[in-house]
Amino acid sequence: MTAELVRGQNHPLDRTRVEIRVAAGGPVLAGVTLGDAQGRLPGIEAVAHPGAPRLTGIEVPRQAAAEHRIAVDLDALSDAVHRVSVLLALPTGIGSLTGFGAAAAPAVSVTGLDGTPLAAYTITGLGAESAVVAVELYRRQGAWKVRAVGQGYADGLAAMLRDQGLPQAAELAAEIEEAVSQGHARAVPAPAPMAANRSEQPGAAPSTASGTGRLLPADAPADAPATESGTAPPSAPRPPSADAPIDYRHPARRSAPAPAAAPTAGSTPADGAPAPVAGDASGWSMDERLYNQVWGMFEDLARSVAAYRSATDFAESRLEQELDKALADPRNRLGTAADAARAAARDKHASLVAQARASLDRDLVQLAAEAEVVEPALPPAFARWGSPVWQGYHVPLERPMALRLGDLHLPEVMDLRIPMLVRLPLERGLWIDSGPAAYARGGGAASGREYGRRELGSALTDGPPDEAELSRLAMETAVAVAARMLAIHPAGDFAVQVIDPGGTAAPALAPLLESGALREPPAHGAKGVAAVLEALTRRVDLVQMAVRNRAADSLPPDLDTADQLLIVHDFPHGFDDRAVNQLRYLADEGPSVGVHLMMVADRERTQEYGPVLDPLWRALLRITPVPDAHLGDPWVGHAWTYEPPLVPRGSQVVRQVLGRLAEARRAEGR
C-alpha cells in the first residue's frame, strides 16, 4: 500500500534497501547528500552526483533524464549519517526549461528493490526554481522514515548545496554540470519490473533478511542492484483525458495509510513501530541528546500537522470544485440527480478528511508515546516545575546548554505539549506582556480557563483574568523563569536584579527575597532605576572593552562578572528617555557579555513612547502569563500556543530549590 505524501508529511519505512524513482516533465539531474542530525554536510565526499555517482550505500545516475532510479542501502551508511536528501536540478544547456514550473510537476516514489511502492510524493507549487530537495530519508528512534520536502531554490544547485552547509558549493555545482555534459550513462542492468499482483510473482512470500526484520521477496539476492530503466514509476501521475471525471483524491493518490487510533493518555506506538527511548538523538552528552530529541519531536509535530492541514485544505477545494461542476447547469440544480451529486461530493470530502486525520493520528500515537518516555528523563533545566527531578535537586557544577521557557502545542492535538527549550546564554531578552490585550490576542477564553484549572488552581476558573490578575501572573512568570535561571547555574555564576519603581511586585518576589537570591533589594523610584541601569551599562562597556582588547585582568576588582538578569517591572513607570535608551542598549549589547533583560510590561501602555520603544520591543522575545497563540515555527509557520512555566499553585518547590542554592553560596562564601 503506497502512502501518498503531501509537503511536510513523513512515513515510516519497513525496509532499509530501497529505490527512489523520479519522473519529471523534462531532463533533470539527480543527486544525494548525506547529512548529520541537523542536515549539514561534512564535505563534498558526502555528495553523490553524476560526476561521483557512488558512495557507500548510495548510487545515482550519471546522466540527465526525465526518469531516474536511485539505489539506497541505509544499513550501509555510517552512524554519522542521519539524513539522506534527494536533490533534483535542471541542467544548463539541456532543453529549454528555466524552472520546474515550466513542465509537469516531478513525481518521486520510494519503492522496494522489487518495485513494491512504499511512498510517493508529487512536488507541486514549483515555479522559477531550478533545484529542489525532493524527499529526505532520516533516522528517528533507531528507524528510518521518508519525508516529503519539496524545498525549491531559484538560484539553482549551488544555492541548494550552500544551504546544506557546504563551503565548496559553487565549485561542486560546476563539477556536476561538467559531468552531466559528458552524458555518461550508467552501465548496470535494471531489476525486473514488479508484477501487477504480488501473488503472481514467484517466491513473493515475505521473508526476513539477516535477522534485521526487513521484509524482502524470498528469492531476492542480498545485494540486488537498483538502477535506471525505461519504465515509469508505478505511482507517477497520468493526466486525465478531457472527458474523464475529476479525481477527488490528491494527485497520484491510490490508497491511504491504514487508520490509527487517536492518541490518548498512555498511548503506545503502533505495532511494528520502534519503542521510543529517551536520549536516542545525536549528541555528546545526555543533555544534548535530549535537547535534540525534544526539537526533533517539535519538528515532527509541526510537519505532521502541516500535512494534515494541507490535505484538509485540498479536500475543501475539491469539494467546491465538484459542487460547482455538479450545479453548473441550471437544469441539474434541482431534483434527485443534484442531491446525489452533492451527497457524493460531500462523501468524498469526508473520506479524504478521515484519511488525513488517520495519518495524523498515526504520527500522534508515536509522538505521545515518545513524550511519555522523554518527559520523566529531562534534567532540571529542561523539566517542568512539577517534575520529581526537582525534589532531588543539587546545585550544578557546570552551566547547562539550554533552558525550558514553557510549553508549546497546536489546536489539532491539545494534550500533546512540547517543551520550549532555548539555548543558553540567551541571545535575546524577554518581554512578558502583562496587558489584557495580550490575552485577547491569544488562544481564547476557553484555552485560558482550561490552563487555569490545570496549573493555577481556582484563579482563572470563573472566566478571563482581569488586568490586576494578569499583572500578578506576569510577575510570577518572571520570578519562575528567574528562579530556574539561578537554579541551573553553579552557585555564584548567575545573579538577578530587579527594578520595581512603584514597589508593587513584593508578593511575587517573595521567594527570591526570602531565600536571599536577590543580592540587592529591588530598586525603587526614579533614582533607583537610574542607579541600576548606570551600573549595568558600565559593566557591559567595561567587559566589552576587555574582551576586544584581551585584557580581562584589567577589569576593576569590584566588578561583578557573574551573568546578570535584570527584571524590569511596571514599565514605563519611573523611566525617562535616558533610561529607555539604556534599556535598548542592554537589550542589544548585553547578551554578548552575559547581561540579560526581562521586561514585565503592558505593550499597550508603552505606546506613548512611539517609535522610540519599537526597537526594544522587536529585540525581545515576547511571552505571556496565559496561553497565547503567537509563536511561529521556522518550518511551516504554524501559530503555536505558548504556555508559561508557572509553578503549580501551592507548591513550595521554588523556595526549596532557592534555599539549597543559598546554602551552597554560603558554603563557598559567595
QUIVENCOR-V925395 format. One record per residue. RES is the residue in three letters. PHI is phi in radians with two decimals (999 if undefined). Layout:
res=(RES RES)
phi=(PHI PHI)
This chain:
res=(MET THR ALA GLU LEU VAL ARG GLY GLN ASN HIS PRO LEU ASP ARG THR ARG VAL GLU ILE ARG VAL ALA ALA GLY GLY PRO VAL LEU ALA GLY VAL THR LEU GLY ASP ALA GLN GLY ARG LEU PRO GLY ILE GLU ALA VAL ALA HIS PRO GLY ALA PRO ARG LEU THR GLY ILE GLU VAL PRO ARG GLN ALA ALA ALA GLU HIS ARG ILE ALA VAL ASP LEU ASP ALA LEU SER ASP ALA VAL HIS ARG VAL SER VAL LEU LEU ALA LEU PRO THR GLY ILE GLY SER LEU THR GLY PHE GLY ALA ALA ALA ALA PRO ALA VAL SER VAL THR GLY LEU ASP GLY THR PRO LEU ALA ALA TYR THR ILE THR GLY LEU GLY ALA GLU SER ALA VAL VAL ALA VAL GLU LEU TYR ARG ARG GLN GLY ALA TRP LYS VAL ARG ALA VAL GLY GLN GLY TYR ALA ASP GLY LEU ALA ALA MET LEU ARG ASP GLN GLY LEU PRO GLN ALA ALA GLU LEU ALA ALA GLU ILE GLU GLU ALA VAL SER GLN GLY HIS ALA ARG ALA VAL PRO ALA PRO ALA PRO MET ALA ALA ASN ARG SER GLU GLN PRO GLY ALA ALA PRO SER THR ALA SER GLY THR GLY ARG LEU LEU PRO ALA ASP ALA PRO ALA ASP ALA PRO ALA THR GLU SER GLY THR ALA PRO PRO SER ALA PRO ARG PRO PRO SER ALA ASP ALA PRO ILE ASP TYR ARG HIS PRO ALA ARG ARG SER ALA PRO ALA PRO ALA ALA ALA PRO THR ALA GLY SER THR PRO ALA ASP GLY ALA PRO ALA PRO VAL ALA GLY ASP ALA SER GLY TRP SER MET ASP GLU ARG LEU TYR ASN GLN VAL TRP GLY MET PHE GLU ASP LEU ALA ARG SER VAL ALA ALA TYR ARG SER ALA THR ASP PHE ALA GLU SER ARG LEU GLU GLN GLU LEU ASP LYS ALA LEU ALA ASP PRO ARG ASN ARG LEU GLY THR ALA ALA ASP ALA ALA ARG ALA ALA ALA ARG ASP LYS HIS ALA SER LEU VAL ALA GLN ALA ARG ALA SER LEU ASP ARG ASP LEU VAL GLN LEU ALA ALA GLU ALA GLU VAL VAL GLU PRO ALA LEU PRO PRO ALA PHE ALA ARG TRP GLY SER PRO VAL TRP GLN GLY TYR HIS VAL PRO LEU GLU ARG PRO MET ALA LEU ARG LEU GLY ASP LEU HIS LEU PRO GLU VAL MET ASP LEU ARG ILE PRO MET LEU VAL ARG LEU PRO LEU GLU ARG GLY LEU TRP ILE ASP SER GLY PRO ALA ALA TYR ALA ARG GLY GLY GLY ALA ALA SER GLY ARG GLU TYR GLY ARG ARG GLU LEU GLY SER ALA LEU THR ASP GLY PRO PRO ASP GLU ALA GLU LEU SER ARG LEU ALA MET GLU THR ALA VAL ALA VAL ALA ALA ARG MET LEU ALA ILE HIS PRO ALA GLY ASP PHE ALA VAL GLN VAL ILE ASP PRO GLY GLY THR ALA ALA PRO ALA LEU ALA PRO LEU LEU GLU SER GLY ALA LEU ARG GLU PRO PRO ALA HIS GLY ALA LYS GLY VAL ALA ALA VAL LEU GLU ALA LEU THR ARG ARG VAL ASP LEU VAL GLN MET ALA VAL ARG ASN ARG ALA ALA ASP SER LEU PRO PRO ASP LEU ASP THR ALA ASP GLN LEU LEU ILE VAL HIS ASP PHE PRO HIS GLY PHE ASP ASP ARG ALA VAL ASN GLN LEU ARG TYR LEU ALA ASP GLU GLY PRO SER VAL GLY VAL HIS LEU MET MET VAL ALA ASP ARG GLU ARG THR GLN GLU TYR GLY PRO VAL LEU ASP PRO LEU TRP ARG ALA LEU LEU ARG ILE THR PRO VAL PRO ASP ALA HIS LEU GLY ASP PRO TRP VAL GLY HIS ALA TRP THR TYR GLU PRO PRO LEU VAL PRO ARG GLY SER GLN VAL VAL ARG GLN VAL LEU GLY ARG LEU ALA GLU ALA ARG ARG ALA GLU GLY ARG)
phi=(999 -1.50 -1.57 -1.52 -1.67 -2.00 -0.94 1.63 -1.40 -2.16 -2.67 -1.22 -1.81 -1.65 -2.67 -2.00 -1.90 -2.37 -1.97 -1.99 -1.82 -2.15 -2.25 -2.18 -1.45 -2.95 -1.16 -2.34 -1.84 -2.16 -2.64 -2.42 -2.04 -1.98 -1.91 -1.47 -1.10 -1.66 1.42 -1.51 -1.69 -1.26 2.98 -1.17 -1.24 -1.73 -2.11 -1.71 -2.59 -0.97 -1.41 -2.46 -1.33 -2.17 -2.14 -1.02 1.52 -2.36 -2.51 -2.11 -1.29 -1.56 -1.97 -1.48 -2.73 -1.41 -2.37 -2.44 -2.30 -2.02 -1.64 -2.35 -2.04 -1.16 -1.17 -1.44 -1.34 -1.26 -1.15 -1.31 -1.51 -2.07 -2.37 -1.98 -1.75 -1.70 -1.89 -2.19 -2.56 -1.50 -1.25 -1.45 1.39 -2.13 1.26 -2.14 -1.30 -1.84 -2.88 -1.11 -1.23 -1.49 -2.43 -1.05 -1.08 -1.10 -2.08 -2.13 -2.34 -1.84 -2.29 -1.28 -1.12 -1.55 1.65 -1.07 -1.23 -1.97 -2.71 -2.47 -2.61 -1.75 -1.49 -1.63 1.44 -1.48 -2.29 -1.43 -1.11 -1.93 -2.57 -2.65 -1.49 -1.33 -2.44 -2.42 -1.77 -2.45 -1.37 -2.61 0.98 1.40 -2.08 -1.94 -2.26 -1.98 -2.17 -1.39 -1.81 1.18 -1.49 -1.70 -2.35 -1.24 -1.55 1.54 -1.08 -1.07 -1.13 -1.15 -1.17 -1.13 -1.16 -1.60 1.50 -1.66 -1.12 -1.60 -1.05 -1.13 -1.12 -1.18 -1.06 -1.14 -1.12 -1.14 -1.05 -1.13 -1.14 -1.16 -1.13 -1.23 1.28 -1.21 -1.83 -1.26 -2.07 -2.23 -1.24 -1.51 -1.23 -1.15 -1.16 -1.26 -1.19 -1.06 -2.19 -1.05 -1.19 -1.49 -1.42 -1.17 1.14 -1.44 -1.10 -1.20 -2.45 -1.70 -1.69 1.00 1.19 -1.58 1.49 -1.47 -1.59 -2.33 -1.02 -1.05 -1.74 -1.30 -1.17 -1.12 -2.12 -1.00 -1.33 -2.31 -2.46 -1.31 -2.70 -1.45 -1.45 -1.24 -0.98 -1.08 -1.76 -1.14 -1.23 -2.04 -1.14 -1.26 -1.26 -1.07 -1.74 -1.35 -1.19 -1.18 -1.44 -1.23 -1.34 -0.99 -0.86 1.26 -1.27 -2.08 -2.73 -2.16 -1.07 -1.10 -1.04 -2.09 -1.17 -1.14 -1.20 -2.35 -1.05 1.42 -1.09 -2.16 -1.05 -1.13 -0.97 1.60 -1.41 -1.17 -1.18 -1.16 -2.30 -1.24 1.44 -1.59 -1.43 -1.33 2.68 -1.43 -2.24 -1.11 -1.06 -1.17 -1.15 -1.15 -1.03 -1.14 -1.18 -1.07 -1.30 -1.15 -1.11 -1.03 -1.14 -1.08 -1.15 -1.05 -1.28 -1.13 -1.20 -1.08 -1.12 -1.12 -1.16 -1.11 -1.15 -1.21 -1.09 -1.08 -1.10 -1.12 -1.15 -1.15 -1.07 -1.09 -1.09 -1.20 -1.16 -1.08 -1.16 -1.15 -1.86 -1.11 -1.53 -0.98 -1.23 -1.84 -1.40 -2.14 1.73 -1.18 -1.12 -1.14 -1.09 -1.16 -1.13 -1.13 -1.12 -1.13 -1.11 -1.21 -1.12 -1.12 -1.07 -1.10 -1.14 -1.18 -1.12 -1.12 -1.11 -1.13 -1.16 -1.10 -1.15 -1.11 -1.07 -1.07 -1.19 -1.19 -1.03 -1.16 -1.18 -1.13 -1.12 -1.17 -1.08 -1.15 -1.48 -1.32 -0.96 -1.18 -1.57 -1.25 -1.27 -0.93 -1.08 -1.82 -1.59 -1.16 -1.12 -1.48 -1.27 -1.07 -1.06 -1.28 -1.20 -1.79 -1.12 -2.26 -1.09 -1.25 -1.74 -2.28 -1.29 -1.36 -1.59 -2.73 -2.37 -1.46 -1.85 2.53 -2.26 -2.26 -2.66 -2.05 -1.14 -1.20 -2.57 -1.20 -1.48 -1.77 -2.01 -1.83 -1.03 -1.61 -1.79 -2.15 -1.24 -1.96 -1.22 -1.06 -1.43 -2.32 -1.33 -2.16 -2.12 -1.64 -1.39 -1.79 -1.56 -1.02 -1.10 -1.10 -1.22 -1.10 -1.44 -1.54 -1.44 1.76 -1.12 -1.07 -1.09 -1.14 -1.16 -1.11 -1.13 -1.07 -1.12 -1.33 -1.93 -2.05 1.10 -1.72 -1.07 -2.07 -1.30 -1.64 2.44 -1.06 -1.22 -1.48 -1.09 -1.15 -1.15 -1.12 -1.11 -1.14 -1.13 -1.11 -1.23 -1.13 -1.12 -1.08 -1.16 -1.10 -1.19 -1.11 -1.07 -1.16 -1.04 -1.13 -1.23 -1.63 -1.82 -1.01 -1.00 1.53 -1.54 -2.52 -2.32 -2.14 -2.15 -2.27 -1.89 -2.33 -0.95 -1.60 1.21 -1.70 -1.70 -0.98 -1.04 -1.23 -1.43 -0.92 -1.04 -1.29 -1.26 -1.20 -1.50 1.39 -1.15 -1.51 -1.22 -2.21 -1.12 -0.98 -1.38 -2.01 1.22 -1.14 -1.17 -1.12 -1.04 -1.10 -1.14 -1.14 -1.14 -1.12 -1.13 -1.26 -1.14 -1.09 -1.05 -1.08 -1.06 -1.16 -1.18 -1.05 -1.13 -1.13 -1.19 -1.10 -1.72 0.92 -2.27 -1.09 -1.21 -1.56 -1.16 -1.01 -1.14 -1.52 -1.42 -1.39 -1.60 -1.13 -1.05 -2.16 -2.11 -1.77 -1.69 -1.92 -1.83 1.08 -1.19 -1.77 -1.05 1.50 -2.00 -1.81 -1.07 -1.10 -1.13 -1.11 -1.13 -1.17 -1.09 -1.07 -1.12 -1.13 -1.15 -1.44 -1.77 -1.09 -0.98 -1.20 -2.15 1.47 -2.00 -2.08 -2.00 -2.26 -1.64 -2.04 -2.75 -1.59 -1.02 -1.14 -1.25 -1.54 -1.11 -1.08 -1.41 1.03 -1.16 -1.10 -1.58 -0.99 -1.05 -1.15 -1.04 -1.25 -1.34 -1.87 -1.51 -1.46 -2.24 -2.31 -1.44 -2.30 -0.97 -2.63 -1.61 -2.40 -1.69 -1.92 -1.64 -1.44 -1.55 -2.20 1.33 -1.09 -1.59 -1.49 -1.47 -1.64 -2.13 -1.26 -1.54 -1.23 -1.37 -0.96 -1.00 1.53 -1.32 -1.83 -1.10 -1.15 -1.10 -1.13 -1.14 -1.17 -1.12 -1.16 -1.15 -1.12 -1.08 -1.13 -1.15 -1.14 -1.13 -1.63 1.23 -2.01)
